[in-house]
Amino acid sequence: MILHLKDWGVQRARRHELLAGKQTLARGAFGAIYEGTQPDRVLKLTLDSMHYCYMTDYCAPQGVHKPVLHQDLEVIGETSTGQDIYLIEVERLQPLDRRTEASRVIRRLMRKFCLGGHREVTDDLSAVKGYFQTLASFMGQLNWFAQNYDCRIDGKVGQNYMQRADGTLVASDPVYDHKLMARYRRPQYLC
């Protein structure tokens, strides 16, 4: 893992009043998820500036497929190597049900996207109607964001795309800072 929970800077950040005593719910390469201030929320501690921008920047994709941001606590510390540590509170989501049509569509899109390089991902959705039109629009916004913010779209569907209780597909962590990733040379994360 790149986010080392034993790093003195991370340990100091973990003593933040909102994180103190909270249970770790999940971990990723650049972050960790903790119990939120309410049962329907989680706290995300992350080193990834592009994920932070995705969640907080007004130019980032918007809509039903993006997690609801409840609190932006900004930079709350830095690691022993000088990497900023961000903290946000977002809605609590559920793992993506692999049996749904939304899951099948996003998996197909991400496969094509990763195999074809970083190109438009919305081509496949040009003829769809209703719910999937919002997904097509969101993926177009995500592609624009990745190109203009110099980040990459992460194709790991099972980990970075989740759902709400009503089944709505949510892109919980769809982008990453490729410069930070290259620094740690973890090729299995790259499309």
Order of alpha helices (4+ residues) and beta strands (2+ residues): alpha-beta-beta-beta-alpha-beta-beta-beta-alpha-alpha-beta-alpha-beta-beta-beta-alpha
